[in-house]
């Protein structure tokens, strides 16, 4: 079980922020994450600073409705990944980074297709003469 050492002030602040956004109380977070009340309180209020397992941070992230690596990223001072994106475990995780790039490319492709459809619907068809160059 790998432990995470990190900025627990930032993690505490983020947990409270996400709970506030979702109007979630501590009992709900405990119930949905399966993490003990003691550990949740320690992290929520930054009462005890110690290495935390990846399992704890993932369970809390999932219960808070964010990417499974969200709190781990916060602990390490990194920008959290969007929900649904494949996890990148470390700076040297090439496979994870490639999966994340594939995910982003698929998102961009969908956006471009929607834009293309919107443009084609709003613009009247224009005749194009391939033999005559544009002269503006």
HUZI-V835725 format. One record per helix or strand of 2 or more residues. SS is the DSSP state (helix for helix, strand for strand). FROM is the first residue (numbers start at 1). TO is the last residue. Records with the same first field share a line. If there is no record, write none. Layout:
BEGIN
SS=FROM-TO + FROM-TO
END
This chain:
BEGIN
strand=3-4 + 52-53
helix=8-21 + 26-33 + 37-44 + 54-63 + 70-75 + 94-122
END
